[in-house]
Amino acid sequence: MKFDNKIVTIERYILDNQPDYARGDFSNLMYDLAMAAKMIANKTTRAGLADILGSADEINIQGEMQQRLDVYADQTIFRLCDHTGRLCVMASEEHEDIVPIPEPYPKGRYVLVYDPLDGSSNIDVNVSIGTIFGVYRCIDWAQRGRVEDCLQPGRKLLAAGYVLYGASTMLVYSTGQGVHGFTLDPHIGEFLLSHPNMTFPKPTYYSANHAYFGRWSPGTKEYVRWLQERVGEDAPFSASGISALS
C-alpha cells in the first residue's frame, strides 16, 4: 500500500523547523504549550459532562467573572511550565501581577505571556473559545524575571500563536517563518500539520461591535462609516453578524 501524504506531527514539525536562535529549550517550550492545549481540549470537549462548567465565583483582573474552565486552563499552563527551567517569568490574563517561577525551580531564558482561555462568556453556550500565547526572550539574564520582561513590544516576540477549541481543536503558531496550523486528532491524541503556510484570504466581510461606537477613535468611526456606505453596493465587503471589533 502506498501513502502519498506524509504525516507530520507538531513535535516533528517543531524539531525539523527550529530557528537557529530557538534550538533546545525553546522547542521544548513550544511542545509544552501543545501538551497544555491537549489537556484543555480534553476538558472543553467534555464540558457538559464533567463538573467544569459554571462560575468559579471569583473576579479576574479584567473585572470579568472567572469560569471554572478559566481557572483550569490557567493552572494547567502554569503547572506544565513552572518547573522545566525554560522560563524566567510568566504573565497571565487571569493574574494582576506577573507569575514568577517558584524558587526551588531553575530559571530559564524565555518569557511566556498568555490568555489561558479567551471568550469566557461563550463557555456555557458551547461557542468556540481559545488560548492565546506569546514568547519573548528574557531581557536580563542576571534577573530571575521582571515585569519588564513581559511588557516587551510585539516586534520582539520569538513566537506567537493561539489554540481554538471548537468543532475541532486547532493550534496555530509562528516563529517568524510563516504561520502554520495543526489540528488535534482525538483518536491518537496528537496535533497533525493540517494548514501549512497559512495566509489571509482577500477580505469579503467586515465585523464590528457597534455597541462600542462611542468609544472608538475618530479614525475608526470614519472607517466603519465608509464600510457601511459600501454594504449592498457592488463592493468587496459585506457586514457580518459576528462582533469582532471592540
C-alpha angles and dihedrals in degrees: 000000000000124000116199099183119073115223110228118189120201090248091054092046093049092049094045095047105039114147112236091250093051108055119131116002095025093056091047090050090055090053090048087058090050089052090050089051091054092052093047091046089054089060098041093053090051097038094119092050103038124066091254105102126096138040125325088210093239133107119228127217091271091060092251125134107253117235124215090246089053090057094044093050092047093050092045094056092044095049093048092051108031099080105034100090091234099104135057095191143348134212123202131190086230095062131067094211133041116279108239125208107254111258098243090061126076121256119243135203100250138078124216122202118181151159101219096204120004117195100042092166089062097057100087094045095051097245123145118282131179153194120238123197144173133187127211134176119253109261099212117027090198090064122075093220135310140189088256089066090058097045099060118134120264093250088069095057114125091195139358135180150133142232119222117205108199138104082338131010113247130183117200123184145157134202092185095280099095131299117278132188129209125192121210113239102209092198094064099021095235138118111239126197105257106152113036119184096006118199135181114265120225104285118249102166137048123204127194137167097231091188086080094050092115091057097050123106117255090253093054092048092051092048094050091048088052090052092048092052090055097049111108093020128097089284137132095241135070128179117260125211091225117096109221107143115073 
